[in-house]
Amino acid sequence: MSNLIRVTKDGVTKDFASLEDAKKEFPESEYLVVTSETPEAKLAIADNEASARAWRDAELARTDTIVDASDYPNKTNMVAYRKELRDWPSVANFSAGPRPVLKTD
């Protein structure tokens, strides 16, 4: 497990993989570093990872039938997006980083 940086602003909480990423999006905020050594941090990290995996699984399920259509207009990007979704959990700090995005041409 790794550390997360948790930022809460205007009632919205967002987790980041690094302090630098948090400061880019919220330059004038206070930051809470959650280390992986405490039980609370381990629970927060596990919850964040479970939520990210659930979103990813839902995206894969949503796009299952689309990728099989030979005449889908954005097929190349859809195939690449699904590969990114499948590979995403292997990225370090995947749940605190940006989610894969379907590119449109």
ZIBEL-V864937 format. One record per pair of residues at least 4 apart in sequence whose ideal C-beta (glycine too) atoms are under 8 Angstrom apart, sorted by the first residue. I is the first residue (numbers start at 1). J is the second residue. Records with the same first field share a line. If there is no record, write none. Layout:
# ZIBEL-V864937
I=J + J
This chain:
# ZIBEL-V864937
1=36 + 41 + 42 + 45
2=17 + 36 + 45 + 92 + 93 + 96
3=33 + 34 + 35 + 36 + 41
4=15 + 16 + 17 + 33 + 34 + 41 + 44 + 45 + 48 + 93 + 96
5=15 + 16 + 17 + 18 + 19 + 21 + 22 + 31 + 32 + 33 + 34 + 96
6=13 + 14 + 15 + 16 + 31 + 32 + 33 + 34 + 44
7=13 + 14 + 15 + 16 + 22 + 25 + 26 + 29 + 30 + 31 + 32
8=12 + 13 + 14 + 29 + 32
9=26 + 29
14=25 + 26
15=34 + 44 + 48 + 95 + 96
16=21 + 22 + 25 + 96 + 97
17=21 + 92 + 93 + 96 + 97
18=22 + 93
19=23 + 31 + 33
20=24
21=25 + 96 + 97
22=26 + 29 + 31
23=27 + 31
26=31
34=38 + 40 + 41 + 44 + 45
35=41
36=41 + 42 + 45
37=41
38=42
39=43
40=44
41=45
42=46
43=47
44=48
45=49 + 95
46=50
47=51
48=52 + 95 + 96
49=53 + 89 + 94 + 95
50=54
51=55 + 95
52=56 + 88 + 89 + 94 + 95 + 99
53=57 + 89 + 95
54=58
55=59 + 99
56=60 + 85 + 88 + 89 + 99 + 100
57=61
58=62
59=63 + 85 + 100
60=64 + 82 + 85 + 86
62=66
63=67 + 78 + 81 + 82
64=68
65=69
66=72 + 78
67=72 + 75 + 78 + 79 + 82
69=75
70=75
72=78
74=78 + 102 + 104 + 105
75=79
76=80
77=81 + 102 + 103 + 104 + 105
78=82 + 102
79=83
80=84 + 103
81=85 + 100 + 101 + 102 + 103
82=86
83=87
84=88 + 100
85=100
87=91
88=94 + 99 + 100
89=94
90=94
91=97
93=97
